[in-house]
Amino acid sequence: MSIYRKELLLRSEHVDMYRRLRTSELFRLLQEASIRHTEELGMGRDKTLDRGVLWVLGLQNAQIRRMPEYDEEIVLKSWPGRTMHVLFPRYYSVETKSGEPLLRASALWTLVNAETRKMVFPETVGVVIEGVTTGEEIALPSPTPRMTCTHHTSFTVPYSYVDLNGHMNNTRFFDLAEDHIDAAAAGKALTAISVEYASEARYGQELTVSWGQEGPQYYLTGEGDSCVFRMQLTYAE
């Protein structure tokens, strides 16, 4: 059974003004764990990036008991689920070094051609990842439910938000979201996250970002020529 494991001491660069792990940093760590474990499984850049194939995220979700805090030692684990044709499920857990469970997450990844941006069948590039079942899996993410938006603003993708895939990195959508909703700035604790990456946003692209609230839930969406992302964030009341 192959499970990726990383121990980490949270430092100032990982946390927000409330000394809790920043949401975008959490998803950066999950993304990094996915990449590193895929490399360990023998499916590194020689199978993908060097052949013009990119790993991209489609859906993610997370259930949070407690966000880890500054100067806390955590253990991040990640493992693959059973491949579903062109979709690669991946699961995650974060706990304290003493074993206290903090959060669980899941994601659906796929492969696309770097030039055409069209989906790639894994067998054509020799990508094979065996799934693992631990009993700690949460449900795989599904498309984010829609809610009414009452606020709107424009946003232009800056150079610093673009990653090696040539588009706005998925983690930056969380920074964008939390910059526009009051629950984050007020220090309310996140309890659940659902996000759908519908299409990519390139450097210099202008998006209309919209958001609304229903009780403890906030819904955000980014639209260009088509939908770029949908996100639902739930905070403790």
N, C-alpha and C positions, 0 to 999 in steps of 0.2 A: 504494500500500500504506500503510494507516494504522496506525501503531504508536505507542502512548503511550510517552513517555520522560521520566523525571524523575531529575535528579541530586540527591543528598542527602548531607549530612555528618552522620554519626551523633553525636548529642549525649547528654548524661546522661539525658534523658527517654526516650531510645529503648532503653536497655540495662538489663540485669539486674546483679546483684551480681558477676557474673563478667565484666562489661564486654562481654558479647555481646548482640546484638540480641535483645530480649525476644520470645518466641514470639507473644504477643498483639499486640505492636507490629508484628511482621512482617505478620500478617494484617490489621491495621488499615491498613498501607500498601498492601497488595494491594487491599483493599476501596476505599480512597480512589482508587487508580489506576483501578479499574473505573468508579467514578462519574464521575471527571473525563474519562476517555476517552469514555464514553457521551455526556456533555455536548458534548464536542468534535465528536462524530459527529452532532450535531443531535437527539439523543434525550434531552434533559434533562427537568427537572421539569415543563415545560409539557405534555409528553406523558404524564407518569406521576404524580408526586406531586400536582400541582395538579389532577389529574383523578381523584384517589382511587385511584391505582394504585401499588403498591409493588414495588420490586425486592427479591427475597429469594434467599438462598443455599440450595441443597439439598445439595451435596456439594463438598468441597475435598480436594486432596492436595498434597503437596510432597515433593521429593527434595532433600536438602541435602548439599552437599559440605563447606561451612563456613559457619557463621553469621558475618556481618560483625560488626565490633567497634567499640568506642567510638573516636571521632575518625577513623573510616575513611570515605572518600568512596565512595559506591556509585551505581550506575545501575540504576534499576528500569524495566523495560519491560513493557508489557501490550498484548495484542491479542485481538480476538474470533475465535472459530472460526465455522464455518458453523452457522446456527440450525437446530435440530432440532425443528420443530413448535412446542412451547412452551418448549423449553430453549435457553438461550443459553450455549454454551461460551465460556470465557475462559481465556487462557494468560498466564503471567508468567515473567519471568526477572530475576534479580538478579546483577549482576557488579560487580567493582571498576572504578574509573575507568580502570585500565590494561587492562581486558578480561578479567580472571580470572573465569571462571564460578563463582558461589557457590551458586546454587540455582535450581530451576525448580518451577513449580506450575501447577495447573489447577483450574478450578471450573466448576460448572454453576449458572446463575442462572435464575430464572423470574419472571414477573409475577403478582401476586395483587391482588384487590380489597381495599382497606383496610378496608372494613366487613365483608364476608362472609368474608374470608380465603380465598376460592376462586380458583383459577387463572384468569388472564385470557389469552385468545388475543391474541397481539401485533397481528394485523391489525385487531382491533377498536379499537385505540387508536393505530394508525398507527406502531407501533414496528418499524422495519426496520433491521437491522444487518448489513452485509456482512462475511462471514468472510474471514480472512486466513490464509495458510499460509506459515510462515517456515522450517520444517525444524527448529525448536528446540522444538517441542511435545512434552510428555510425555503419557502416556496420560491420558485423562479419568478423573476419579474414579469409583469404583463404591461400592456400599454397604459399610460397614465390617464386616470379618469379626468374628464374636463369639468371645469368650474367656470363661473362667471368672472370676468376680469373687469375691474373698475378703474384701474390706473394704467397709463401707457406712457412710454418714453422711447426715444431713439437711442441706439447704441451702435458704435462703429468698432469693429474688431481691430484691436491694436496689434502691432508687431509682436509685443511681448507675450501675447496670449496664444501665439501660433506655435505648434509643435512640429516634430520631424515628419508628420504625416501631411503637413501643409495646410492644416486647418486649426481652428480654435480648439485647444485641448479640452477634453470633457470636464476636467476638474475646475476649469475656469468658470463654467456655468454656475457653480455653487457660489463663487465669489460674486458674480454678477447678480445672482438671486438675493444673496444676503445683504448686498449693498442697497437693495430697494425695498426690503420689508422690515417693519419695525420690530418684529419679534426677536430677530437676531441681535440687533443693536441694543435691545432692552435686556439681553442676557437670558432669555428663555431657553430652556433645554430642549434640544431636538429629540424626538422619540421615534420618528419614522421618516423615511425618504423613499420616494419613487421618482425615477427619471427615465424619459424616453428620448433618445437621440434620433430624430427623424431624418435629418440631413446634415451636411457639414456647413460650417461658416468659415469662409476664407478671409485672409488678411484684407482689411479695408472694406469689407462688406458691411452694409448698414442693415441693422435689424430693428424691428419694432418689438420692444419688450413690454409685455402686459402682465398684470398680476391682480389677484383678488384674494379675498379671505372669507372662509366660512368657519366660524368658531376657531378651533386651534389649528386648522388647516389653511395653508397658503398654496395657491396655484399660480404658476408662472409659465409663460410661453414666449418663445422667440420666433419671429416670423421674418423671413426675407422674401424671396420669390415664392417660397413655400415654407412650411413649418420646419424649423431647425431643431427646437427642443420643447419638451413639455416636462414640467417638474411639479411634484407635490411634496411639500414639507410640513410635517406635523410637529407642533411644539407642545410641551407640557403646559397645562393651564394654571 
